[in-house]
Amino acid sequence: MKDLEFEQKSSLSRLEAADQLSALADALRRGGKAELDLGPGRLTLRIPDDLVSEIEVEVGDGQIELEIELKWPTQQAGAAKE
């Protein structure tokens, strides 16, 4: 079971998509607690120094789909488990 799942789908211009990716890139550079404005709400995440990434491109049915996935553990390394 997932602790939390957030999904947002919307139509964006190329520039709006670039702005979202730029905001995410800035949050990744800063690390620590990152706040991202996503439409009507704000998402706050703890971003550690080390991440696992996956980039996937699918072409079919007249569309190109690009997925960029970043993963990291929910618990900080070295933190005691209860």
HUURJO-V272229 format. One record per backbone hydrogen bond with DSSP energy under -0.5 kcal/mol. NH is the residue of the N-H (numbers start at 1). CO is the residue of the C=O. E is the energy in kcal/mol with one decimal. If there is no record, write none. Layout:
nh/co/e
NH/CO/E
NH/CO/E
This chain:
nh/co/e
17/13/-2.4
18/14/-2.2
19/15/-2.3
20/16/-2.1
21/17/-2.4
22/18/-2.5
23/19/-2.3
24/20/-2.0
25/21/-2.6
26/22/-2.5
27/23/-2.0
28/24/-2.4
29/25/-2.3
30/26/-2.1
31/27/-2.3
32/47/-1.7
34/32/-0.6
34/45/-3.8
36/43/-3.0
38/36/-0.6
38/41/-2.7
39/37/-0.5
41/38/-1.8
43/36/-3.0
45/34/-2.7
47/32/-3.8
47/45/-0.6
48/46/-0.6
52/71/-2.4
54/69/-2.2
56/67/-2.5
58/65/-2.5
60/63/-2.3
63/60/-1.7
65/58/-3.0
67/56/-2.9
67/65/-0.5
69/54/-3.0
69/67/-0.5
71/52/-2.7
79/76/-2.0
